[in-house]
C-alpha cells in the first residue's frame, strides 16, 4: 500500500475521488456515502480538503486541474495562469 504514489487526480469523474474519504471511508473512485440522504450531491468537505492538500503536495500550489473533453488534466501552473487570465481577459464584452 503506497497511497502517495497511487493517487491520480485525473482518473475519476471528480478529482476529489482520488483520495479515500476520511469521513465515510469511501474508497478512491467511489462517491461519498451519506446514509441519511438518498441523493448524495456533494462530497464530504473533509475529503475535499484532503484532496486539495494531496494535490498541492503532488503538483504544487500553482497547479490546477481542468475538465477537458478528454477528461481531467493537471495544469502545472493553472492557478497562476487563471489569476493572470482575470487581468488579461476581463472587461471584454
Ligand atoms: Zn465521504
PDB file of the backbone (N, CA, C, O) and the ligand in Angstrom, with CONECT records:
HET     ZN  A 101       1
ATOM      1  N   UNK A   1       0.844  -1.198   0.000  1.00  0.00           N
ATOM      2  CA  UNK A   1       0.000   0.000   0.000  1.00  0.00           C
ATOM      3  C   UNK A   1       0.875   1.241   0.000  1.00  0.00           C
ATOM      4  O   UNK A   1       1.544   1.551   0.986  1.00  0.00           O
ATOM      5  N   UNK A   2       0.857   1.931  -1.101  1.00  0.00           N
ATOM      6  CA  UNK A   2       1.584   3.203  -1.160  1.00  0.00           C
ATOM      7  C   UNK A   2       0.657   4.252  -1.733  1.00  0.00           C
ATOM      8  O   UNK A   2       0.773   4.627  -2.900  1.00  0.00           O
ATOM      9  N   UNK A   3      -0.257   4.722  -0.915  1.00  0.00           N
ATOM     10  CA  UNK A   3      -1.266   5.663  -1.412  1.00  0.00           C
ATOM     11  C   UNK A   3      -0.657   6.924  -2.001  1.00  0.00           C
ATOM     12  O   UNK A   3      -1.257   7.561  -2.867  1.00  0.00           O
ATOM     13  N   UNK A   4       0.541   7.289  -1.532  1.00  0.00           N
ATOM     14  CA  UNK A   4       1.134   8.521  -2.039  1.00  0.00           C
ATOM     15  C   UNK A   4       1.523   8.400  -3.506  1.00  0.00           C
ATOM     16  O   UNK A   4       1.642   9.408  -4.201  1.00  0.00           O
ATOM     17  N   UNK A   5       1.721   7.182  -3.976  1.00  0.00           N
ATOM     18  CA  UNK A   5       2.074   7.029  -5.384  1.00  0.00           C
ATOM     19  C   UNK A   5       0.887   6.583  -6.218  1.00  0.00           C
ATOM     20  O   UNK A   5       0.961   6.589  -7.446  1.00  0.00           O
ATOM     21  N   UNK A   6      -0.204   6.197  -5.576  1.00  0.00           N
ATOM     22  CA  UNK A   6      -1.345   5.693  -6.329  1.00  0.00           C
ATOM     23  C   UNK A   6      -2.383   6.761  -6.623  1.00  0.00           C
ATOM     24  O   UNK A   6      -3.247   6.577  -7.479  1.00  0.00           O
ATOM     25  N   UNK A   7      -2.296   7.872  -5.914  1.00  0.00           N
ATOM     26  CA  UNK A   7      -3.298   8.910  -6.121  1.00  0.00           C
ATOM     27  C   UNK A   7      -3.139   9.509  -7.513  1.00  0.00           C
ATOM     28  O   UNK A   7      -2.075  10.020  -7.863  1.00  0.00           O
ATOM     29  N   UNK A   8      -4.208   9.439  -8.302  1.00  0.00           N
ATOM     30  CA  UNK A   8      -4.198  10.068  -9.621  1.00  0.00           C
ATOM     31  C   UNK A   8      -5.487  10.870  -9.761  1.00  0.00           C
ATOM     32  O   UNK A   8      -6.584  10.319  -9.851  1.00  0.00           O
ATOM     33  N   UNK A   9      -5.320  12.172  -9.775  1.00  0.00           N
ATOM     34  CA  UNK A   9      -6.496  13.044  -9.759  1.00  0.00           C
ATOM     35  C   UNK A   9      -7.234  13.073 -11.091  1.00  0.00           C
ATOM     36  O   UNK A   9      -8.330  13.627 -11.178  1.00  0.00           O
ATOM     37  N   UNK A  10      -6.652  12.488 -12.121  1.00  0.00           N
ATOM     38  CA  UNK A  10      -7.287  12.551 -13.441  1.00  0.00           C
ATOM     39  C   UNK A  10      -8.082  11.292 -13.765  1.00  0.00           C
ATOM     40  O   UNK A  10      -8.702  11.207 -14.824  1.00  0.00           O
ATOM     41  N   UNK A  11      -8.069  10.312 -12.857  1.00  0.00           N
ATOM     42  CA  UNK A  11      -8.672   9.008 -13.181  1.00  0.00           C
ATOM     43  C   UNK A  11     -10.182   8.977 -13.046  1.00  0.00           C
ATOM     44  O   UNK A  11     -10.848   8.189 -13.718  1.00  0.00           O
ATOM     45  N   UNK A  12     -10.732   9.822 -12.185  1.00  0.00           N
ATOM     46  CA  UNK A  12     -12.108   9.628 -11.766  1.00  0.00           C
ATOM     47  C   UNK A  12     -13.021  10.735 -12.291  1.00  0.00           C
ATOM     48  O   UNK A  12     -12.565  11.714 -12.882  1.00  0.00           O
ATOM     49  N   UNK A  13     -14.305  10.555 -12.060  1.00  0.00           N
ATOM     50  CA  UNK A  13     -15.273  11.546 -12.518  1.00  0.00           C
ATOM     51  C   UNK A  13     -15.059  12.888 -11.855  1.00  0.00           C
ATOM     52  O   UNK A  13     -15.356  13.934 -12.431  1.00  0.00           O
ATOM     53  N   UNK A  14     -14.547  12.852 -10.649  1.00  0.00           N
ATOM     54  CA  UNK A  14     -14.267  14.076  -9.910  1.00  0.00           C
ATOM     55  C   UNK A  14     -12.889  13.930  -9.274  1.00  0.00           C
ATOM     56  O   UNK A  14     -12.592  12.875  -8.715  1.00  0.00           O
ATOM     57  N   UNK A  15     -12.036  14.955  -9.340  1.00  0.00           N
ATOM     58  CA  UNK A  15     -10.675  14.833  -8.807  1.00  0.00           C
ATOM     59  C   UNK A  15     -10.639  14.437  -7.342  1.00  0.00           C
ATOM     60  O   UNK A  15      -9.728  13.729  -6.913  1.00  0.00           O
ATOM     61  N   UNK A  16     -11.627  14.891  -6.564  1.00  0.00           N
ATOM     62  CA  UNK A  16     -11.646  14.585  -5.127  1.00  0.00           C
ATOM     63  C   UNK A  16     -11.767  13.077  -4.884  1.00  0.00           C
ATOM     64  O   UNK A  16     -11.356  12.581  -3.835  1.00  0.00           O
ATOM     65  N   UNK A  17     -12.328  12.355  -5.848  1.00  0.00           N
ATOM     66  CA  UNK A  17     -12.491  10.908  -5.687  1.00  0.00           C
ATOM     67  C   UNK A  17     -11.152  10.171  -5.674  1.00  0.00           C
ATOM     68  O   UNK A  17     -11.111   8.973  -5.397  1.00  0.00           O
ATOM     69  N   UNK A  18     -10.070  10.869  -5.968  1.00  0.00           N
ATOM     70  CA  UNK A  18      -8.753  10.226  -5.972  1.00  0.00           C
ATOM     71  C   UNK A  18      -8.307   9.821  -4.574  1.00  0.00           C
ATOM     72  O   UNK A  18      -7.463   8.937  -4.426  1.00  0.00           O
ATOM     73  N   UNK A  19      -8.861  10.457  -3.552  1.00  0.00           N
ATOM     74  CA  UNK A  19      -8.460  10.129  -2.182  1.00  0.00           C
ATOM     75  C   UNK A  19      -9.591   9.394  -1.467  1.00  0.00           C
ATOM     76  O   UNK A  19     -10.767   9.573  -1.783  1.00  0.00           O
ATOM     77  N   UNK A  20      -9.209   8.561  -0.493  1.00  0.00           N
ATOM     78  CA  UNK A  20     -10.193   7.867   0.334  1.00  0.00           C
ATOM     79  C   UNK A  20     -10.826   8.880   1.284  1.00  0.00           C
ATOM     80  O   UNK A  20     -10.130   9.707   1.873  1.00  0.00           O
ATOM     81  N   UNK A  21     -12.140   8.812   1.429  1.00  0.00           N
ATOM     82  CA  UNK A  21     -12.810   9.786   2.286  1.00  0.00           C
ATOM     83  C   UNK A  21     -12.504   9.516   3.757  1.00  0.00           C
ATOM     84  O   UNK A  21     -12.702   8.399   4.237  1.00  0.00           O
ATOM     85  N   UNK A  22     -12.017  10.542   4.482  1.00  0.00           N
ATOM     86  CA  UNK A  22     -11.731  10.360   5.906  1.00  0.00           C
ATOM     87  C   UNK A  22     -12.995  10.327   6.761  1.00  0.00           C
ATOM     88  O   UNK A  22     -12.935   9.971   7.938  1.00  0.00           O
ATOM     89  N   UNK A  23     -14.139  10.694   6.179  1.00  0.00           N
ATOM     90  CA  UNK A  23     -15.386  10.746   6.940  1.00  0.00           C
ATOM     91  C   UNK A  23     -16.168   9.444   6.785  1.00  0.00           C
ATOM     92  O   UNK A  23     -16.466   8.779   7.777  1.00  0.00           O
ATOM     93  N   UNK A  24     -16.502   9.077   5.548  1.00  0.00           N
ATOM     94  CA  UNK A  24     -17.334   7.891   5.329  1.00  0.00           C
ATOM     95  C   UNK A  24     -16.518   6.714   4.796  1.00  0.00           C
ATOM     96  O   UNK A  24     -17.060   5.629   4.584  1.00  0.00           O
ATOM     97  N   UNK A  25     -15.217   6.924   4.580  1.00  0.00           N
ATOM     98  CA  UNK A  25     -14.290   5.870   4.170  1.00  0.00           C
ATOM     99  C   UNK A  25     -14.607   5.293   2.799  1.00  0.00           C
ATOM    100  O   UNK A  25     -14.247   4.154   2.502  1.00  0.00           O
ATOM    101  N   UNK A  26     -15.277   6.071   1.970  1.00  0.00           N
ATOM    102  CA  UNK A  26     -15.470   5.653   0.586  1.00  0.00           C
ATOM    103  C   UNK A  26     -14.099   5.528  -0.080  1.00  0.00           C
ATOM    104  O   UNK A  26     -13.238   6.396   0.061  1.00  0.00           O
ATOM    105  N   UNK A  27     -13.924   4.436  -0.802  1.00  0.00           N
ATOM    106  CA  UNK A  27     -12.638   4.203  -1.459  1.00  0.00           C
ATOM    107  C   UNK A  27     -12.412   5.198  -2.578  1.00  0.00           C
ATOM    108  O   UNK A  27     -13.335   5.883  -3.019  1.00  0.00           O
ATOM    109  N   UNK A  28     -11.164   5.267  -3.031  1.00  0.00           N
ATOM    110  CA  UNK A  28     -10.839   6.086  -4.194  1.00  0.00           C
ATOM    111  C   UNK A  28     -11.730   5.667  -5.356  1.00  0.00           C
ATOM    112  O   UNK A  28     -11.886   4.476  -5.626  1.00  0.00           O
ATOM    113  N   UNK A  29     -12.302   6.627  -6.029  1.00  0.00           N
ATOM    114  CA  UNK A  29     -13.168   6.355  -7.163  1.00  0.00           C
ATOM    115  C   UNK A  29     -14.623   6.136  -6.780  1.00  0.00           C
ATOM    116  O   UNK A  29     -15.481   6.037  -7.656  1.00  0.00           O
ATOM    117  N   UNK A  30     -14.916   6.060  -5.482  1.00  0.00           N
ATOM    118  CA  UNK A  30     -16.275   5.808  -5.011  1.00  0.00           C
ATOM    119  C   UNK A  30     -16.835   7.087  -4.400  1.00  0.00           C
ATOM    120  O   UNK A  30     -16.196   7.719  -3.558  1.00  0.00           O
ATOM    121  N   UNK A  31     -18.049   7.464  -4.838  1.00  0.00           N
ATOM    122  CA  UNK A  31     -18.679   8.667  -4.312  1.00  0.00           C
ATOM    123  C   UNK A  31     -18.982   8.511  -2.836  1.00  0.00           C
ATOM    124  O   UNK A  31     -19.219   7.399  -2.365  1.00  0.00           O
ATOM    125  N   UNK A  32     -18.977   9.613  -2.102  1.00  0.00           N
ATOM    126  CA  UNK A  32     -19.246   9.581  -0.671  1.00  0.00           C
ATOM    127  C   UNK A  32     -20.597   8.956  -0.349  1.00  0.00           C
ATOM    128  O   UNK A  32     -21.586   9.152  -1.055  1.00  0.00           O
ATOM    129  N   UNK A  33     -20.602   8.208   0.725  1.00  0.00           N
ATOM    130  CA  UNK A  33     -21.830   7.579   1.198  1.00  0.00           C
ATOM    131  C   UNK A  33     -22.478   8.454   2.263  1.00  0.00           C
ATOM    132  O   UNK A  33     -21.836   8.872   3.227  1.00  0.00           O
ATOM    133  N   UNK A  34     -23.752   8.716   2.067  1.00  0.00           N
ATOM    134  CA  UNK A  34     -24.471   9.512   3.054  1.00  0.00           C
ATOM    135  C   UNK A  34     -25.755   8.792   3.392  1.00  0.00           C
ATOM    136  O   UNK A  34     -26.775   9.002   2.736  1.00  0.00           O
ATOM    137  N   UNK A  35     -25.724   7.946   4.405  1.00  0.00           N
ATOM    138  CA  UNK A  35     -26.878   7.096   4.726  1.00  0.00           C
ATOM    139  C   UNK A  35     -28.148   7.892   4.993  1.00  0.00           C
ATOM    140  O   UNK A  35     -29.248   7.394   4.755  1.00  0.00           O
ATOM    141  N   UNK A  36     -28.015   9.109   5.476  1.00  0.00           N
ATOM    142  CA  UNK A  36     -29.203   9.867   5.846  1.00  0.00           C
ATOM    143  C   UNK A  36     -29.803  10.621   4.664  1.00  0.00           C
ATOM    144  O   UNK A  36     -30.884  11.198   4.788  1.00  0.00           O
ATOM    145  N   UNK A  37     -29.125  10.626   3.529  1.00  0.00           N
ATOM    146  CA  UNK A  37     -29.636  11.352   2.363  1.00  0.00           C
ATOM    147  C   UNK A  37     -29.661  10.398   1.183  1.00  0.00           C
ATOM    148  O   UNK A  37     -28.669   9.724   0.906  1.00  0.00           O
ATOM    149  N   UNK A  38     -30.790  10.336   0.485  1.00  0.00           N
ATOM    150  CA  UNK A  38     -30.835   9.397  -0.626  1.00  0.00           C
ATOM    151  C   UNK A  38     -30.076   9.898  -1.837  1.00  0.00           C
ATOM    152  O   UNK A  38     -29.627   9.095  -2.656  1.00  0.00           O
ATOM    153  N   UNK A  39     -29.921  11.202  -1.969  1.00  0.00           N
ATOM    154  CA  UNK A  39     -29.150  11.716  -3.094  1.00  0.00           C
ATOM    155  C   UNK A  39     -27.927  12.446  -2.572  1.00  0.00           C
ATOM    156  O   UNK A  39     -28.045  13.526  -1.992  1.00  0.00           O
ATOM    157  N   UNK A  40     -26.766  11.869  -2.773  1.00  0.00           N
ATOM    158  CA  UNK A  40     -25.529  12.494  -2.320  1.00  0.00           C
ATOM    159  C   UNK A  40     -25.009  13.399  -3.426  1.00  0.00           C
ATOM    160  O   UNK A  40     -24.283  12.963  -4.319  1.00  0.00           O
ATOM    161  N   UNK A  41     -25.383  14.630  -3.351  1.00  0.00           N
ATOM    162  CA  UNK A  41     -24.936  15.589  -4.365  1.00  0.00           C
ATOM    163  C   UNK A  41     -23.486  15.950  -4.184  1.00  0.00           C
ATOM    164  O   UNK A  41     -22.774  16.253  -5.141  1.00  0.00           O
ATOM    165  N   UNK A  42     -23.066  15.914  -2.947  1.00  0.00           N
ATOM    166  CA  UNK A  42     -21.785  16.529  -2.647  1.00  0.00           C
ATOM    167  C   UNK A  42     -20.880  15.530  -1.956  1.00  0.00           C
ATOM    168  O   UNK A  42     -21.326  14.525  -1.402  1.00  0.00           O
ATOM    169  N   UNK A  43     -19.628  15.831  -2.006  1.00  0.00           N
ATOM    170  CA  UNK A  43     -18.630  15.029  -1.308  1.00  0.00           C
ATOM    171  C   UNK A  43     -18.345  15.671   0.042  1.00  0.00           C
ATOM    172  O   UNK A  43     -18.546  16.872   0.223  1.00  0.00           O
ATOM    173  N   UNK A  44     -17.879  14.868   0.980  1.00  0.00           N
ATOM    174  CA  UNK A  44     -17.597  15.409   2.305  1.00  0.00           C
ATOM    175  C   UNK A  44     -16.528  16.496   2.233  1.00  0.00           C
ATOM    176  O   UNK A  44     -15.542  16.382   1.504  1.00  0.00           O
ATOM    177  N   UNK A  45     -16.752  17.541   3.003  1.00  0.00           N
ATOM    178  CA  UNK A  45     -15.837  18.690   2.981  1.00  0.00           C
ATOM    179  C   UNK A  45     -14.429  18.272   3.383  1.00  0.00           C
ATOM    180  O   UNK A  45     -13.447  18.767   2.830  1.00  0.00           O
ATOM    181  N   UNK A  46     -14.332  17.355   4.353  1.00  0.00           N
ATOM    182  CA  UNK A  46     -13.004  16.916   4.804  1.00  0.00           C
ATOM    183  C   UNK A  46     -12.268  16.193   3.677  1.00  0.00           C
ATOM    184  O   UNK A  46     -11.045  16.273   3.565  1.00  0.00           O
ATOM    185  N   UNK A  47     -13.034  15.485   2.844  1.00  0.00           N
ATOM    186  CA  UNK A  47     -12.404  14.794   1.715  1.00  0.00           C
ATOM    187  C   UNK A  47     -11.882  15.795   0.689  1.00  0.00           C
ATOM    188  O   UNK A  47     -10.812  15.606   0.111  1.00  0.00           O
ATOM    189  N   UNK A  48     -12.641  16.852   0.472  1.00  0.00           N
ATOM    190  CA  UNK A  48     -12.193  17.894  -0.457  1.00  0.00           C
ATOM    191  C   UNK A  48     -10.919  18.558   0.059  1.00  0.00           C
ATOM    192  O   UNK A  48      -9.989  18.827  -0.702  1.00  0.00           O
ATOM    193  N   UNK A  49     -10.896  18.817   1.363  1.00  0.00           N
ATOM    194  CA  UNK A  49      -9.698  19.447   1.932  1.00  0.00           C
ATOM    195  C   UNK A  49      -8.502  18.520   1.814  1.00  0.00           C
ATOM    196  O   UNK A  49      -7.400  18.957   1.483  1.00  0.00           O
ATOM    197  N   UNK A  50      -8.721  17.229   2.087  1.00  0.00           N
ATOM    198  CA  UNK A  50      -7.640  16.256   1.978  1.00  0.00           C
ATOM    199  C   UNK A  50      -7.147  16.189   0.527  1.00  0.00           C
ATOM    200  O   UNK A  50      -5.942  16.195   0.275  1.00  0.00           O
ATOM    201  N   UNK A  51      -8.075  16.127  -0.411  1.00  0.00           N
ATOM    202  CA  UNK A  51      -7.696  16.055  -1.817  1.00  0.00           C
ATOM    203  C   UNK A  51      -6.894  17.289  -2.211  1.00  0.00           C
ATOM    204  O   UNK A  51      -5.911  17.198  -2.948  1.00  0.00           O
ATOM    205  N   UNK A  52      -7.321  18.429  -1.717  1.00  0.00           N
ATOM    206  CA  UNK A  52      -6.624  19.677  -2.006  1.00  0.00           C
ATOM    207  C   UNK A  52      -5.184  19.622  -1.494  1.00  0.00           C
ATOM    208  O   UNK A  52      -4.243  19.996  -2.193  1.00  0.00           O
ATOM    209  N   UNK A  53      -5.037  19.144  -0.248  1.00  0.00           N
ATOM    210  CA  UNK A  53      -3.693  19.039   0.337  1.00  0.00           C
ATOM    211  C   UNK A  53      -2.819  18.100  -0.471  1.00  0.00           C
ATOM    212  O   UNK A  53      -1.676  18.425  -0.791  1.00  0.00           O
ATOM    213  N   UNK A  54      -3.359  16.930  -0.801  1.00  0.00           N
ATOM    214  CA  UNK A  54      -2.575  15.933  -1.530  1.00  0.00           C
ATOM    215  C   UNK A  54      -2.230  16.474  -2.910  1.00  0.00           C
ATOM    216  O   UNK A  54      -1.123  16.275  -3.410  1.00  0.00           O
ATOM    217  N   UNK A  55      -3.196  17.163  -3.522  1.00  0.00           N
ATOM    218  CA  UNK A  55      -2.961  17.726  -4.855  1.00  0.00           C
ATOM    219  C   UNK A  55      -1.829  18.748  -4.825  1.00  0.00           C
ATOM    220  O   UNK A  55      -0.958  18.749  -5.695  1.00  0.00           O
ATOM    221  N   UNK A  56      -1.852  19.614  -3.822  1.00  0.00           N
ATOM    222  CA  UNK A  56      -0.811  20.648  -3.713  1.00  0.00           C
ATOM    223  C   UNK A  56       0.533  19.998  -3.394  1.00  0.00           C
ATOM    224  O   UNK A  56       1.565  20.407  -3.926  1.00  0.00           O
ATOM    225  N   UNK A  57       0.520  18.969  -2.513  1.00  0.00           N
ATOM    226  CA  UNK A  57       1.764  18.242  -2.225  1.00  0.00           C
ATOM    227  C   UNK A  57       2.336  17.644  -3.497  1.00  0.00           C
ATOM    228  O   UNK A  57       3.547  17.662  -3.720  1.00  0.00           O
ATOM    229  N   UNK A  58       1.460  17.119  -4.320  1.00  0.00           N
ATOM    230  CA  UNK A  58       1.897  16.398  -5.513  1.00  0.00           C
ATOM    231  C   UNK A  58       2.292  17.348  -6.646  1.00  0.00           C
ATOM    232  O   UNK A  58       3.318  17.167  -7.302  1.00  0.00           O
ATOM    233  N   UNK A  59       1.467  18.347  -6.854  1.00  0.00           N
ATOM    234  CA  UNK A  59       1.606  19.144  -8.081  1.00  0.00           C
ATOM    235  C   UNK A  59       2.054  20.584  -7.829  1.00  0.00           C
ATOM    236  O   UNK A  59       2.420  21.296  -8.765  1.00  0.00           O
ATOM    237  N   UNK A  60       2.027  21.008  -6.578  1.00  0.00           N
ATOM    238  CA  UNK A  60       2.450  22.371  -6.263  1.00  0.00           C
ATOM    239  C   UNK A  60       1.268  23.315  -6.160  1.00  0.00           C
ATOM    240  O   UNK A  60       0.204  23.068  -6.728  1.00  0.00           O
ATOM    241  N   UNK A  61       1.470  24.403  -5.424  1.00  0.00           N
ATOM    242  CA  UNK A  61       0.375  25.321  -5.131  1.00  0.00           C
ATOM    243  C   UNK A  61      -0.092  26.089  -6.360  1.00  0.00           C
ATOM    244  O   UNK A  61      -1.193  26.640  -6.362  1.00  0.00           O
ATOM    245  N   UNK A  62       0.729  26.132  -7.404  1.00  0.00           N
ATOM    246  CA  UNK A  62       0.333  26.887  -8.596  1.00  0.00           C
ATOM    247  C   UNK A  62      -0.406  26.016  -9.600  1.00  0.00           C
ATOM    248  O   UNK A  62      -0.872  26.513 -10.626  1.00  0.00           O
ATOM    249  N   UNK A  63      -0.518  24.715  -9.316  1.00  0.00           N
ATOM    250  CA  UNK A  63      -1.172  23.811 -10.256  1.00  0.00           C
ATOM    251  C   UNK A  63      -2.684  23.850 -10.088  1.00  0.00           C
ATOM    252  O   UNK A  63      -3.204  24.162  -9.016  1.00  0.00           O
ATOM    253  N   UNK A  64      -3.373  23.525 -11.171  1.00  0.00           N
ATOM    254  CA  UNK A  64      -4.821  23.370 -11.108  1.00  0.00           C
ATOM    255  C   UNK A  64      -5.184  22.133 -11.908  1.00  0.00           C
ATOM    256  O   UNK A  64      -4.346  21.545 -12.592  1.00  0.00           O
ATOM    257  N   UNK A  65      -6.456  21.749 -11.809  1.00  0.00           N
ATOM    258  CA  UNK A  65      -6.924  20.616 -12.600  1.00  0.00           C
ATOM    259  C   UNK A  65      -8.150  21.065 -13.371  1.00  0.00           C
ATOM    260  O   UNK A  65      -9.059  21.673 -12.805  1.00  0.00           O
ATOM    261  N   UNK A  66      -8.176  20.771 -14.644  1.00  0.00           N
ATOM    262  CA  UNK A  66      -9.227  21.263 -15.529  1.00  0.00           C
ATOM    263  C   UNK A  66      -9.943  20.086 -16.160  1.00  0.00           C
ATOM    264  O   UNK A  66      -9.331  19.062 -16.467  1.00  0.00           O
ATOM    265  N   UNK A  67     -11.236  20.238 -16.350  1.00  0.00           N
ATOM    266  CA  UNK A  67     -12.007  19.229 -17.069  1.00  0.00           C
ATOM    267  C   UNK A  67     -12.013  19.583 -18.552  1.00  0.00           C
ATOM    268  O   UNK A  67     -12.532  20.627 -18.947  1.00  0.00           O
ATOM    269  N   UNK A  68     -11.443  18.722 -19.354  1.00  0.00           N
ATOM    270  CA  UNK A  68     -11.408  18.916 -20.798  1.00  0.00           C
ATOM    271  C   UNK A  68     -12.273  17.836 -21.447  1.00  0.00           C
ATOM    272  O   UNK A  68     -12.689  16.894 -20.773  1.00  0.00           O
ATOM    273  N   UNK A  69     -12.546  17.959 -22.740  1.00  0.00           N
ATOM    274  CA  UNK A  69     -13.319  16.895 -23.413  1.00  0.00           C
ATOM    275  C   UNK A  69     -12.655  15.523 -23.290  1.00  0.00           C
ATOM    276  O   UNK A  69     -13.332  14.498 -23.378  1.00  0.00           O
ATOM    277  N   UNK A  70     -11.357  15.498 -23.091  1.00  0.00           N
ATOM    278  CA  UNK A  70     -10.637  14.227 -22.963  1.00  0.00           C
ATOM    279  C   UNK A  70     -10.542  13.755 -21.520  1.00  0.00           C
ATOM    280  O   UNK A  70      -9.967  12.700 -21.254  1.00  0.00           O
ATOM    281  N   UNK A  71     -11.093  14.516 -20.589  1.00  0.00           N
ATOM    282  CA  UNK A  71     -11.014  14.140 -19.188  1.00  0.00           C
ATOM    283  C   UNK A  71     -10.276  15.202 -18.391  1.00  0.00           C
ATOM    284  O   UNK A  71     -10.020  16.303 -18.877  1.00  0.00           O
ATOM    285  N   UNK A  72      -9.940  14.849 -17.157  1.00  0.00           N
ATOM    286  CA  UNK A  72      -9.264  15.789 -16.272  1.00  0.00           C
ATOM    287  C   UNK A  72      -7.794  15.881 -16.640  1.00  0.00           C
ATOM    288  O   UNK A  72      -7.136  14.874 -16.897  1.00  0.00           O
ATOM    289  N   UNK A  73      -7.291  17.113 -16.660  1.00  0.00           N
ATOM    290  CA  UNK A  73      -5.894  17.350 -16.997  1.00  0.00           C
ATOM    291  C   UNK A  73      -5.307  18.279 -15.942  1.00  0.00           C
ATOM    292  O   UNK A  73      -5.889  19.309 -15.602  1.00  0.00           O
ATOM    293  N   UNK A  74      -4.132  17.887 -15.429  1.00  0.00           N
ATOM    294  CA  UNK A  74      -3.431  18.733 -14.470  1.00  0.00           C
ATOM    295  C   UNK A  74      -2.620  19.777 -15.230  1.00  0.00           C
ATOM    296  O   UNK A  74      -1.810  19.454 -16.099  1.00  0.00           O
ATOM    297  N   UNK A  75      -2.859  21.018 -14.883  1.00  0.00           N
ATOM    298  CA  UNK A  75      -2.075  22.117 -15.456  1.00  0.00           C
ATOM    299  C   UNK A  75      -1.089  22.584 -14.385  1.00  0.00           C
ATOM    300  O   UNK A  75      -1.511  23.117 -13.359  1.00  0.00           O
ATOM    301  N   UNK A  76       0.212  22.396 -14.602  1.00  0.00           N
ATOM    302  CA  UNK A  76       1.198  22.678 -13.550  1.00  0.00           C
ATOM    303  C   UNK A  76       1.183  24.132 -13.081  1.00  0.00           C
ATOM    304  O   UNK A  76       1.527  24.402 -11.930  1.00  0.00           O
ATOM    305  N   UNK A  77       0.797  25.067 -13.933  1.00  0.00           N
ATOM    306  CA  UNK A  77       0.719  26.454 -13.466  1.00  0.00           C
ATOM    307  C   UNK A  77      -0.663  27.034 -13.710  1.00  0.00           C
ATOM    308  O   UNK A  77      -0.802  28.225 -13.986  1.00  0.00           O
ATOM    309  N   UNK A  78      -1.684  26.196 -13.609  1.00  0.00           N
ATOM    310  CA  UNK A  78      -3.044  26.646 -13.896  1.00  0.00           C
ATOM    311  C   UNK A  78      -3.534  27.733 -12.974  1.00  0.00           C
ATOM    312  O   UNK A  78      -4.229  28.652 -13.405  1.00  0.00           O
ATOM    313  N   UNK A  79      -3.177  27.638 -11.704  1.00  0.00           N
ATOM    314  CA  UNK A  79      -3.681  28.657 -10.771  1.00  0.00           C
ATOM    315  C   UNK A  79      -3.060  30.006 -11.059  1.00  0.00           C
ATOM    316  O   UNK A  79      -3.743  31.030 -11.022  1.00  0.00           O
ATOM    317  N   UNK A  80      -1.765  30.013 -11.348  1.00  0.00           N
ATOM    318  CA  UNK A  80      -1.096  31.264 -11.690  1.00  0.00           C
ATOM    319  C   UNK A  80      -1.685  31.822 -12.987  1.00  0.00           C
ATOM    320  O   UNK A  80      -1.926  33.024 -13.095  1.00  0.00           O
ATOM    321  N   UNK A  81      -1.916  30.950 -13.967  1.00  0.00           N
ATOM    322  CA  UNK A  81      -2.462  31.394 -15.247  1.00  0.00           C
ATOM    323  C   UNK A  81      -3.873  31.935 -15.066  1.00  0.00           C
ATOM    324  O   UNK A  81      -4.244  32.930 -15.688  1.00  0.00           O
ATOM    325  N   UNK A  82      -4.653  31.285 -14.222  1.00  0.00           N
ATOM    326  CA  UNK A  82      -6.023  31.743 -14.001  1.00  0.00           C
ATOM    327  C   UNK A  82      -6.026  33.126 -13.370  1.00  0.00           C
ATOM    328  O   UNK A  82      -6.844  33.975 -13.722  1.00  0.00           O
ATOM    329  N   UNK A  83      -5.110  33.348 -12.437  1.00  0.00           N
ATOM    330  CA  UNK A  83      -5.030  34.658 -11.796  1.00  0.00           C
ATOM    331  C   UNK A  83      -4.663  35.726 -12.816  1.00  0.00           C
ATOM    332  O   UNK A  83      -5.208  36.830 -12.798  1.00  0.00           O
ATOM    333  N   UNK A  84      -3.735  35.387 -13.706  1.00  0.00           N
ATOM    334  CA  UNK A  84      -3.362  36.336 -14.750  1.00  0.00           C
ATOM    335  C   UNK A  84      -4.499  36.519 -15.738  1.00  0.00           C
ATOM    336  O   UNK A  84      -4.751  37.620 -16.227  1.00  0.00           O
ATOM    337  N   UNK A  85      -5.187  35.407 -16.024  1.00  0.00           N
ATOM    338  CA  UNK A  85      -6.257  35.450 -17.011  1.00  0.00           C
ATOM    339  C   UNK A  85      -7.305  36.483 -16.664  1.00  0.00           C
ATOM    340  O   UNK A  85      -7.857  37.138 -17.548  1.00  0.00           O
ATOM    341  N   UNK A  86      -7.585  36.633 -15.368  1.00  0.00           N
ATOM    342  CA  UNK A  86      -8.560  37.620 -14.983  1.00  0.00           C
ATOM    343  C   UNK A  86      -8.111  39.026 -15.372  1.00  0.00           C
ATOM    344  O   UNK A  86      -8.900  39.879 -15.776  1.00  0.00           O
ATOM    345  N   UNK A  87      -6.804  39.218 -15.229  1.00  0.00           N
ATOM    346  CA  UNK A  87      -6.278  40.533 -15.609  1.00  0.00           C
ATOM    347  C   UNK A  87      -6.342  40.733 -17.121  1.00  0.00           C
ATOM    348  O   UNK A  87      -6.696  41.808 -17.604  1.00  0.00           O
ATOM    349  N   UNK A  88      -5.994  39.676 -17.858  1.00  0.00           N
ATOM    350  CA  UNK A  88      -5.836  39.834 -19.305  1.00  0.00           C
ATOM    351  C   UNK A  88      -7.153  39.738 -20.065  1.00  0.00           C
ATOM    352  O   UNK A  88      -7.295  40.291 -21.156  1.00  0.00           O
ATOM    353  N   UNK A  89      -8.122  39.026 -19.471  1.00  0.00           N
ATOM    354  CA  UNK A  89      -9.339  38.768 -20.245  1.00  0.00           C
ATOM    355  C   UNK A  89     -10.549  39.524 -19.689  1.00  0.00           C
ATOM    356  O   UNK A  89     -11.637  39.455 -20.261  1.00  0.00           O
ATOM    357  N   UNK A  90     -10.368  40.233 -18.595  1.00  0.00           N
ATOM    358  CA  UNK A  90     -11.511  40.910 -18.016  1.00  0.00           C
ATOM    359  C   UNK A  90     -11.963  42.102 -18.856  1.00  0.00           C
ATOM    360  O   UNK A  90     -11.163  42.726 -19.552  1.00  0.00           O
ATOM    361  N   UNK A  91     -13.249  42.404 -18.780  1.00  0.00           N
ATOM    362  CA  UNK A  91     -13.716  43.659 -19.367  1.00  0.00           C
ATOM    363  C   UNK A  91     -14.232  43.557 -20.770  1.00  0.00           C
ATOM    364  O   UNK A  91     -15.040  44.393 -21.173  1.00  0.00           O
ATOM    365  N   UNK A  92     -13.811  42.581 -21.539  1.00  0.00           N
ATOM    366  CA  UNK A  92     -14.283  42.484 -22.933  1.00  0.00           C
ATOM    367  C   UNK A  92     -15.698  41.921 -22.945  1.00  0.00           C
ATOM    368  O   UNK A  92     -15.946  40.857 -22.378  1.00  0.00           O
ATOM    369  N   UNK A  93     -16.611  42.613 -23.574  1.00  0.00           N
ATOM    370  CA  UNK A  93     -17.975  42.091 -23.638  1.00  0.00           C
ATOM    371  C   UNK A  93     -18.662  42.561 -24.905  1.00  0.00           C
ATOM    372  O   UNK A  93     -19.823  42.224 -25.140  1.00  0.00           O
TER     373      UNK A  93
HETATM  374 ZN    ZN A 101     -17.280  10.874   2.400  1.00  0.00          ZN
END
